[in-house]
């Protein structure tokens, strides 16, 4: 990954890393962490604490009957969603291996203005994964001098409309009707954000990552 | 469930055929990634699911229905947008939690605003990922542009629900 030129807000980042649910930024993706290491990852420990705290609170305040109903229902939900999650895990990995980041980078770097915003919004749909994939990608694209408004549109589209995430989480858990309503109401937003970003970037200049490219 | 599974598995098959015919190193990379992601999910899912379920049953149902129910309209959309910023987690927790909210009686537009706000304005993603990796200018402009989007999404969803 490219060198970071901005000082990391170390304190905030560490605090956030402790409570967040995403994995710590991975080092070498070809070297997955050992199983023991995984059991001590902050995000995993956070979930452990989260589940036991809410579970205890539920048992104490709402009574055993509510506790066991919630337990059974969500265990059943877990079983039911497993085939979808399994497929999504494979799909995410396969897509990541099939579509090299260089491809997305060149596509995203191509357009500017309205065209760039449209391209960015479109690409965002097809990039799976969490921030550990999209952030380094964005950094590389911005450093290469891509249109910033297009990058904003890409970010928005990736975080709201990413298809793998919708098929993996929203469709099975919330149902088709809800997923459709949410998807349709989110479609105009990346374009809108990209258009709003153009004057904002013009107005708010300063030391910026993209200066390096020029 | 069935719909999602029947969408996702054919695509998986197509992708695996594409991988199989491609270079060997890529195939290896895909398998390593799949295994790594699989262990990641398998470890977290049970706790995330149960935690979200318990958290959902802890919510005061009548209050939630009053503030965020389908009848709460604009007020509910704004509250949901504000709450969404502070859910410190990835999709593993927030979608099961959204389901729990749904079952407690939160309205569809409010839930749309909540999920949009979680995905765009999540404070923890901003502090832990965007600022450290992308600096200050890009994240700030992006965040500013995003501020009004969750209510807009909720409004659009409200129009669609009424249809």
Interface residues (C-beta under 8 A of the other chain):
Chain A: X4 X5 X6 X8 X9 X12 X13 X16 X17 X19 X20 X21 X22 X23 X29 X30 X32 X35 X38 X39 X43 X44 X47 X48 X50 X51 X54 X55 X57 X58 X61 X62 X66 X67 X69 X70 X71 X73 X74 X75 X77 X78 X80 X81 X83 X84 X85 X86 X87 X88 X89 X90 X91 X92 X93 X94 X95 X96 X97 X98 X130 X131 X132 X135 X136 X138 X139 X142 X148 X151 X152 X155 X156 X159 X160 X165 X167 X168 X169 X170 X171 X172 X173 X174 X176 X178 X181 X182 X184 X185 X186 X188 X189 X192 X193 X194 X196 X197 X200 X201 X204 X205 X206 X207 X208 X209
Chain B: X1 X3 X4 X5 X7 X8 X9 X11 X12 X15 X16 X18 X19 X22 X26 X27 X29 X30 X31 X32 X33 X34 X35 X36 X37 X38 X39 X40 X41 X43 X44 X45 X46 X47 X48 X49 X50 X51 X52 X53 X54 X55 X56 X57 X58 X88 X89 X90 X91 X92 X93 X95 X96 X98 X99 X102 X108 X111 X112 X115 X116 X119 X120 X124 X125 X127 X128 X129 X130 X131 X132 X133 X134 X135 X136 X137 X138 X140 X141 X142 X144 X145 X146 X149 X152 X153 X154 X156 X157 X160 X161
